[in-house]
Amino acid sequence: MSEEASIWEIRLGMHTTRRQAEEIRERIARMLCPDPGHTPPCPIPWSISLLQEDPEDGEAYPELTEQARLEGERNP
């Protein structure tokens, strides 16, 4: 029995600098499409975006904020 394809989303929260986040985004993009110069379309259609948390929306990843605070206290 085969499954029908549909849209799936993987969310990844990170406590990083913008530069680190961009580097990670690029690494993920290369995992999804190792040959960016290939003839379209990709065998698996995909999209990637990079969003910074908006403090007015509340914390989406409070555990990351707490972890970063604790790590900062241990490694000043």
N, C-alpha and C positions, 0 to 999 in steps of 0.2 A: 504494500500500500504506500503510495507516494504522497508527500505533503505538498500542498499548494503554497507557492511563495507569497510572502506578504512583507510589508515594511516592518522592520525591527529597529529599535534604537538602543544603543548602549551609552550609558551616561558615566562619565568619569569625572570625579571632583578632585582637584589638585590644589595644594597650597604652594604656589610657586611664584617666581617672577614672571613677567610677561615674556621675556626671552626664553626662559625654560619651558613655558607653556607652548610657545610657538615651535620650539625644537621637538617637543613631545608630539605635537600635532603633526609635524612633518614625518616623524618616525612612524606614526600610525598610518598616515597616508601611504607611505612606502610599503607597509605591510599589506595594505589593501590593494595597491597597484604598484608592483615593483618596477614596472616599465612605463613611466609617465609619457613616453613618446610613442606608445603603441597606437595602432589604428583603432579608433573608437568603434563600437562601444566597449566598455569594460565587461568582462564575463559576469561580474556581479556588480550591478549598478550601486553606487554609494555616494555619499555626501558627507562632508565634515565641516564643522564650524567651531569657532573658539569664542566663548563668551565669558566676560568677567562678571562675577556676582555683583548684583546691584544691592547695596546696603539697605535701600528703601524697601526692597522686596522681602527682607528677612533672610536669615541664613538658610541656605539649602543643605549645607554640610556642616552643622555645628560641631560635629565630632572632629572635623579637620582643623577648625579654628582652635579647638581645645588642644588637640594634639600638637599643633604648631606652637601654641603658647607654652605647653609643657616642655617641648623640645628646646625652645628658646631659653627656658630657665635652666635646663641642664647643660646647654652649650652656648654660653653667652658670647 
